[in-house]
Amino acid sequence: MDVDIARIQVMASALKQQTEAPQDVARVFRLSAIRPSEIAPPAETCNAHVEARFIRNACDVLGDITFAARTGLQVTSASTLTAYISKYSRDLGQVMENTTRFHRFIDPALAFRMRISGNFASLEADWKDASFSRYHRRTEFLLFAAVARMRNLTATRLCPIEIRFQHPAGHHERAFNQVGGFPVVFNAEKLEIVLPLPALDTPVPTYDPRLREHLLEYGERLLAEHVEARQSLRSKIEGLITRSLPGSILRAEDAARELNMSPRTMARRLGAEGCSFREIVDDLRCDLAQTFLRDGMTLAETSFALGYADQAAFSTAFKRWTGQAPGGFRTRIDRQASK
């Protein structure tokens, strides 16, 4: 699954500005398995998982959990079809309608819908490919960047009522509130940007109805021709497992039932993709464990979130995955953050 190259270019530029150590920049590229030349012109797209790992690795190498969110707020423009339709829209309400309709051209893994209730409006996000929900820093970048784009399009200092994330942030919630200057909520039921209802009427200074109509017609033609990318079975299973958290891990037979296939068929198809259900569970647990610990969650909280019976079982698994005890991993992360 490919996405526009512009976002990773923004992150790379911000990374270089953030650190005076070229070796840190090189380390982020190395950890992300990508070379600087691969995101330089004339490149137009990059793999979405590579982008997600790059954003995560940049935050980890810098020791700054809010780096992705801060960089998202620096996004002022975009060159996608959706961005141009928004630029020539009448008001923020039309901008949000454009996003719900055409965002699949920007990021096929994420879908938006607009909801109006009482005195507020929200732009709700749903994972079309839930395997991306593990990348917390990328998710933060995307929603903070959406706020930045709203501000840029309306030429106002627009402030959401709240941004809500479904993932935890440990003890870092206050830091995100300071970055945004508005409430940022974690462990929420939905992933969304909540706005006061009158904000929808905020005009877009670059409004041009003729250009918008022309671009809308073009966008509708592209939608008619658009073929949704097929998710791998692994991605579907990762999504099911992620939704079963916190506190329990989906069993293989339950996953097969959710996917309307027998456990034997699921195992055979996973084998054709070069993996097994147990390997998917282990990989996801390992990845999320490190993310949760970096987010400041305690060992007990992380053990429970990942469905372990006790902390000792989690510690044994973590050492098997990483070669070190989770306590030592936390100490190293804390030491990096204090530098």
C-alpha positions in Angstrom: 0.0 0.0 0.0 1.6 3.3 -1.1 0.9 6.8 0.0 2.0 10.3 -1.1 5.7 10.9 -0.6 5.2 14.4 0.8 4.5 13.3 4.4 7.7 11.4 4.9 9.6 14.2 3.2 8.1 16.6 5.8 9.1 14.3 8.6 12.7 13.9 7.2 13.0 17.7 6.9 11.8 18.2 10.5 14.1 15.5 11.8 17.1 17.3 10.3 16.0 20.6 11.9 15.4 18.9 15.2 18.9 17.4 15.7 22.4 18.6 15.0 23.7 15.0 14.9 23.8 13.7 11.3 24.2 10.2 12.8 20.8 10.4 14.3 19.2 11.1 11.0 21.2 8.3 9.4 20.0 6.0 12.2 16.4 6.7 11.5 16.8 5.9 7.8 18.7 2.7 8.7 16.1 1.5 11.2 13.4 2.3 8.7 15.1 0.3 5.9 15.0 3.2 3.5 17.6 5.4 1.9 17.4 9.2 1.6 17.5 8.9 -2.2 14.3 6.9 -2.1 12.3 9.8 -0.9 13.9 12.4 -3.0 12.5 13.7 -6.3 11.3 12.3 -8.6 9.8 9.8 -6.1 6.0 10.4 -5.7 5.0 7.6 -3.3 6.3 5.4 -0.6 5.1 2.3 1.2 2.7 3.2 4.0 4.4 0.8 6.5 7.8 2.4 5.7 6.3 5.8 6.4 4.9 4.6 9.7 8.1 3.1 10.8 10.1 6.2 9.8 7.8 8.4 11.9 8.0 6.0 14.9 11.8 5.7 14.6 12.2 9.5 14.4 10.4 9.9 17.7 12.4 7.1 19.3 15.8 8.2 18.2 15.0 11.8 19.3 13.6 10.6 22.6 10.6 12.8 22.0 7.2 11.2 21.9 5.5 14.4 20.7 7.8 14.9 17.7 5.3 13.5 15.2 2.4 15.6 16.6 4.5 18.8 16.6 5.6 18.1 13.0 2.0 17.4 12.0 1.1 20.9 13.1 3.7 22.3 10.8 2.0 20.9 7.7 0.6 23.8 5.7 0.0 22.5 2.2 -0.5 19.4 0.1 -0.5 18.7 -3.6 -3.1 15.9 -3.7 -6.5 16.1 -5.5 -8.3 16.2 -2.2 -6.2 19.1 -1.1 -7.0 21.1 -4.2 -10.7 20.4 -3.9 -10.5 21.7 -0.3 -8.6 24.8 -1.3 -11.4 25.9 -3.6 -14.2 24.9 -1.2 -16.7 27.4 0.3 -16.1 26.7 4.0 -14.8 24.2 6.5 -17.9 22.1 6.2 -17.3 21.5 2.6 -13.6 20.8 3.3 -14.7 18.0 5.8 -17.1 16.6 3.2 -14.3 16.4 0.7 -12.2 14.5 3.2 -14.9 11.9 3.8 -15.4 11.5 0.0 -11.8 11.5 -1.4 -9.4 10.7 1.4 -8.9 7.2 0.0 -6.6 8.8 -2.6 -4.4 10.1 0.2 -4.3 7.2 2.6 -6.2 3.9 1.7 -5.7 2.6 5.2 -7.9 5.3 6.8 -11.5 6.4 6.1 -13.2 9.5 7.5 -16.8 10.4 8.1 -18.4 13.6 9.3 -20.9 13.5 12.2 -23.0 16.4 13.6 -24.5 16.1 17.0 -25.9 18.8 19.2 -23.5 21.7 19.3 -20.5 20.0 17.8 -19.3 18.3 14.6 -16.6 15.6 14.4 -14.4 14.2 11.8 -14.3 10.5 12.7 -11.6 8.2 11.4 -12.0 4.4 10.9 -9.2 2.0 10.0 -9.9 0.3 6.7 -6.6 -1.6 7.3 -6.5 -1.9 11.1 -2.9 -3.3 11.0 -1.9 0.4 10.9 -3.5 1.2 14.3 -0.3 -0.1 16.0 1.6 2.9 14.7 0.6 5.4 17.4 3.0 8.2 16.3 1.8 8.1 12.7 -1.8 8.3 13.9 -0.9 11.4 16.0 0.9 12.9 13.0 -2.1 12.4 10.7 -4.7 14.0 13.1 -2.5 16.9 14.1 -1.7 17.5 10.4 -5.4 17.5 9.7 -5.9 20.4 12.2 -2.9 22.2 10.6 -4.6 21.9 7.2 -7.9 23.2 8.5 -6.1 26.2 10.0 -4.2 26.9 6.8 -7.2 26.6 4.5 -9.4 28.9 6.7 -6.5 31.2 7.6 -7.6 31.1 11.2 -6.2 29.8 14.5 -8.9 27.0 14.6 -9.0 25.1 17.9 -10.8 21.8 18.2 -12.8 21.0 21.2 -10.8 17.8 21.5 -8.7 15.4 19.5 -9.4 11.9 20.6 -7.1 8.9 20.1 -7.9 5.3 20.8 -4.4 4.3 22.0 -2.9 5.1 25.4 -0.2 7.6 26.0 0.9 6.7 29.5 1.9 9.8 31.5 2.5 11.9 28.3 -1.1 13.3 27.9 -0.1 16.7 29.3 2.7 17.0 26.8 0.3 16.5 23.9 -2.1 19.1 25.3 0.8 21.6 25.5 1.8 20.8 21.9 -1.8 21.3 20.5 -3.0 24.1 22.8 -6.3 22.2 23.0 -7.4 19.1 24.9 -6.0 15.8 23.6 -7.7 12.7 24.9 -6.3 9.1 24.8 -7.9 5.7 25.4 -11.0 7.2 23.7 -13.7 5.1 22.1 -13.3 6.8 18.7 -10.5 8.3 16.7 -11.7 11.8 15.9 -11.4 15.5 15.7 -14.2 17.3 17.5 -15.1 20.9 16.5 -17.6 23.4 17.6 -20.6 23.4 15.2 -20.1 27.0 14.1 -16.6 26.2 12.9 -18.2 24.4 9.9 -19.2 27.9 8.5 -15.7 29.2 8.7 -15.0 30.5 5.1 -12.1 29.4 2.9 -10.5 32.6 1.4 -9.4 30.8 -1.8 -13.0 29.6 -2.6 -13.6 29.2 -6.3 -16.8 27.4 -7.2 -15.9 26.8 -10.9 -12.6 25.2 -10.1 -14.1 23.2 -7.3 -16.8 21.9 -9.6 -14.3 20.9 -12.2 -12.1 19.1 -9.7 -15.1 17.4 -8.1 -16.1 16.0 -11.5 -12.6 14.7 -12.0 -12.5 13.2 -8.6 -15.8 11.4 -9.2 -14.4 9.9 -12.4 -11.4 8.7 -10.5 -13.6 7.2 -7.8 -15.6 5.3 -10.4 -12.3 3.8 -11.8 -10.7 3.2 -8.4 -10.1 -0.3 -7.3 -9.7 -0.8 -3.5 -6.4 -2.4 -2.6 -6.9 -5.9 -1.2 -5.8 -6.5 2.3 -3.6 -9.5 3.1 -5.1 -12.0 5.4 -2.4 -11.1 7.9 -3.5 -7.5 7.9 -7.1 -8.5 8.5 -6.1 -10.8 11.4 -3.9 -8.0 12.9 -6.9 -5.8 12.9 -9.1 -8.3 14.6 -6.4 -8.9 17.3 -5.9 -5.2 17.9 -9.7 -4.7 18.3 -9.7 -7.5 20.9 -7.3 -5.5 23.1 -6.8 -4.5 25.9 -6.9 -7.5 28.2 -7.4 -10.4 25.9 -5.9 -11.9 22.7 -8.2 -13.3 20.0 -7.9 -17.0 19.6 -7.2 -18.5 16.2 -10.6 -20.3 16.0 -12.4 -17.0 16.8 -10.4 -15.1 14.2 -11.3 -17.8 11.6 -15.0 -17.5 12.5 -14.8 -13.7 12.2 -13.4 -14.2 8.7 -16.0 -16.8 7.7 -13.5 -19.6 7.1 -12.4 -22.7 8.9 -9.2 -22.7 11.1 -7.6 -25.1 8.7 -8.3 -22.8 5.7 -7.0 -19.8 7.6 -3.8 -21.7 8.5 -3.3 -22.8 4.9 -3.8 -19.3 3.5 -1.5 -17.8 6.2 1.1 -20.4 5.3 0.9 -19.2 1.6 1.6 -15.7 2.9 4.7 -17.0 4.8 3.4 -16.7 8.4 1.2 -18.4 11.0 -1.4 -17.1 13.5 1.0 -17.5 16.4 3.7 -15.6 14.6 1.2 -12.7 14.0 0.2 -12.6 17.6 3.9 -12.7 18.8 4.9 -9.9 16.3 2.0 -7.7 17.3 2.5 -8.2 21.0 6.3 -7.5 20.7 5.6 -4.3 18.7 2.9 -3.0 21.0 4.8 -3.9 24.1 7.7 -1.7 23.1 5.3 1.1 22.1 3.4 0.9 25.4 6.6 1.0 27.4 7.9 4.0 25.4 4.5 5.6 26.1 5.2 5.3 29.8 2.8 2.5 30.7 3.9 0.4 33.7 4.9 -3.3 33.2 1.7 -4.3 35.0 -0.4 -2.2 32.7 1.4 -3.5 29.6 1.1 -7.1 30.7 -2.7 -6.7 31.2 -3.2 -4.8 27.9 -1.5 -7.5 25.9 -3.5 -10.3 27.5 -0.9 -12.0 29.8 -2.0 -13.8 32.9 0.7 -12.1 35.0 3.7 -9.8 34.7 6.2 -12.8 34.9 4.7 -14.3 31.8 5.0 -11.0 29.9 8.6 -10.5 31.1 9.6 -14.0 29.8 8.0 -13.3 26.4 9.6 -9.8 26.2 13.0 -11.2 26.8 12.5 -13.9 24.2 11.5 -11.2 21.6 14.1 -8.6 22.3 16.9 -10.3 24.3 16.4 -8.0 27.3 14.1 -7.7 30.2 11.3 -5.1 30.0 12.7 -3.3 33.0 16.0 -2.8 31.3 14.3 -1.6 28.1 12.3 1.0 30.2 15.5 2.1 31.9 17.2 2.6 28.5 14.3 4.6 27.1 14.1 6.8 30.2 17.8 7.5 30.0 17.5 8.5 26.3 14.6 10.8 27.1 16.5 12.6 29.9 19.5 13.5 27.6 
